[in-house]
C-alpha cells in the first residue's frame, strides 16, 4: 500500500511540474520570443521591434520567465550604456523543436478538433 501511495505522490509532483512548464509554453509571447532567438542572440529592442505589438512590460516579463526557467540566457556586455543580449539555451532549443512538432500536429488535426468541439457543444 505504501508503494502505491508513493507512486501516486510522485505522479502528482510530476504533473505539477509539467503544468508549470506547459503554462510557460502556453503563454502568448513565450514561443514567439523563443522563435525569434533561434537564429542567434538578440537585444531587447530588436525583439520588441520584431514582436510588435508586444509591450515593453510584457516583453520584460516574458524574458524574465524564460530566463528563470533556464530556456534563455541574459548576457550583459560591459559597455556604456550596458548592452543586454538574450539567447536560447540548449534546453530552449530542444523545447522549441517540440513546440514546432506540436504546432504541425495541430495544423494537421485542426479541422477534426473543430468538428469534435462543435459536436460536443451541440449536446
C-alpha positions, -999 to 999 in steps of 0.1 A, spaced: 0 0 0 28 24 9 44 18 -26 12 28 -44 8 59 -23 45 68 -30 39 63 -68 7 85 -66 26 113 -48 54 111 -74 30 112 -103 12 142 -87 45 160 -83 55 153 -120 21 166 -131 26 198 -112 60 203 -128 45 195 -163 17 220 -158 42 247 -148 62 242 -180 31 239 -202 18 272 -187 50 289 -198 49 274 -233 12 283 -234 18 320 -228 10 342 -258 45 356 -263 69 329 -249 70 307 -281 73 338 -303 102 352 -283 119 318 -284 113 316 -322 130 350 -327 160 338 -307 165 306 -327 187 324 -353 210 338 -325 212 364 -298 190 395 -299 189 427 -279 158 438 -261 148 465 -286 154 441 -316 130 417 -300 105 444 -293 106 456 -330 103 420 -343 74 412 -320 54 443 -324 28 450 -309 43 434 -277 46 460 -249 78 467 -231 63 454 -199 51 421 -215 84 415 -232 103 421 -199 80 397 -181 83 371 -208 121 373 -209 123 370 -172 101 340 -171 120 322 -198 153 331 -181 141 318 -148 130 285 -164 165 282 -180 152 284 -216 171 316 -224 202 333 -212 207 370 -205 242 384 -211 251 420 -201 280 434 -220 302 460 -202 296 489 -225 282 524 -218 253 521 -218 253 484 -210 241 461 -238 220 432 -229 215 402 -252 192 372 -249 198 338 -264 182 304 -263 198 277 -242 202 241 -254 171 233 -234 152 262 -250 162 250 -285 151 215 -276 117 227 -263 112 250 -293 116 219 -316 90 201 -296 67 232 -298 72 231 -336 61 195 -337 30 202 -316 22 231 -340 25 209 -370 3 183 -353 -23 210 -345 -23 221 -382 -28 185 -393 -57 178 -369 -73 212 -365 -103 205 -387 -111 173 -368 -106 191 -335 -130 219 -345 -156 193 -357 -153 174 -324 -157 206 -304 -187 216 -324 -203 182 -319 -196 185 -282 -213 219 -279 -243 205 -298 -251 180 -270 
